[in-house]
Amino acid sequence: MANSYLIKRPFKLTRQEANTGSVVFILPDEIPMAGKTATFVVVSKKGEQVFKKVFADMTLSGQTLTVPLLPADTRNWQGVHLWELKLYGGGDEITAGEGEFEITNKLITT
């Protein structure tokens, strides 16, 4: 099942620069998370790593994977970058999702 996509279309995540927050993924039951690990990576469109979160940085509760963001993760990286969530386990590497990751200096309100 290497390199298959759970999320069929890329989607954009937007976060405020140097702010604390989380990105939360609810993964389908078809991909049981027991025994799996994950990475969440954001890179610039020039290929520079903005930040990377390994499984030890994340929280897993059932099928809900929470990726915490710290102010240092996004500080001085305003602009549109690329993100990817990969799952590992049982010899598989699964790209669970990907898309654009916008870091803005504007206050995000709901």
C-alpha positions in Angstrom: 0.0 0.0 0.0 3.0 2.3 -0.3 2.4 5.9 -1.4 -1.4 5.6 -1.6 -3.5 8.6 -0.5 -6.2 8.6 2.1 -7.2 12.2 1.4 -7.9 12.2 -2.3 -7.5 15.9 -2.9 -4.9 18.3 -1.5 -6.3 20.9 0.9 -5.0 24.1 2.4 -4.2 24.7 6.0 -3.8 28.3 7.3 -2.1 29.2 10.5 -1.1 32.5 12.1 2.6 33.1 12.3 4.3 32.4 15.7 1.0 31.3 17.2 0.3 28.2 19.3 -2.3 25.8 17.9 -2.8 22.3 16.6 -3.7 20.5 13.3 -6.1 17.6 14.0 -6.6 14.7 11.6 -9.4 12.1 12.1 -8.1 9.1 10.2 -10.5 6.5 8.7 -11.1 3.2 10.5 -9.8 1.4 7.3 -6.3 2.4 8.5 -6.0 1.3 12.1 -3.4 3.4 13.9 -2.4 0.7 16.3 1.3 0.1 15.8 1.7 2.9 13.3 3.8 6.1 13.5 3.5 9.3 11.6 5.4 12.4 10.4 4.0 15.8 9.5 6.3 18.0 7.4 6.0 21.5 6.1 8.5 22.6 3.4 8.8 25.9 1.4 8.1 25.8 -2.3 11.9 26.1 -2.6 12.3 22.8 -0.8 13.5 24.2 2.6 12.1 22.5 5.6 9.9 24.9 7.6 9.2 22.4 10.4 8.8 18.7 11.0 6.8 16.9 13.7 7.6 13.2 14.4 5.2 10.8 16.1 6.7 11.5 19.6 5.6 15.2 19.2 2.0 14.2 18.4 -1.0 12.9 20.4 -2.9 9.9 19.2 -6.3 9.1 20.7 -8.1 6.3 18.8 -8.1 7.5 15.2 -7.6 11.1 16.1 -4.0 12.4 15.5 -3.2 15.9 16.9 -0.1 17.7 15.6 0.8 20.6 18.0 2.3 23.8 16.6 4.6 26.0 18.6 5.4 29.6 17.9 8.9 28.7 16.7 7.5 26.4 14.1 6.0 29.2 12.0 8.0 32.3 13.1 9.5 34.2 10.1 8.0 31.8 7.5 5.1 33.9 6.2 3.8 32.7 2.8 2.4 29.6 1.2 4.3 26.3 1.7 3.5 22.6 1.3 2.5 20.1 3.9 2.4 16.3 4.0 1.2 13.7 6.6 2.8 10.2 6.3 1.9 7.1 8.2 4.3 4.2 8.8 3.8 0.7 10.0 3.8 -2.9 9.0 6.3 -2.2 6.2 3.9 0.4 4.6 4.5 4.1 4.0 1.2 5.9 3.4 0.8 9.5 2.4 -2.4 10.3 4.3 -2.7 13.8 3.0 -1.0 16.8 1.5 -1.6 20.4 0.4 -0.7 24.0 0.9 0.2 25.4 4.3 -0.3 29.1 4.5 1.4 31.1 7.3 -0.1 34.5 7.7 0.7 37.5 9.9 -3.0 38.4 10.1 -5.1 37.5 13.0 -7.3 34.5 12.2 -10.8 34.8 13.4 -13.8 32.5 13.1 
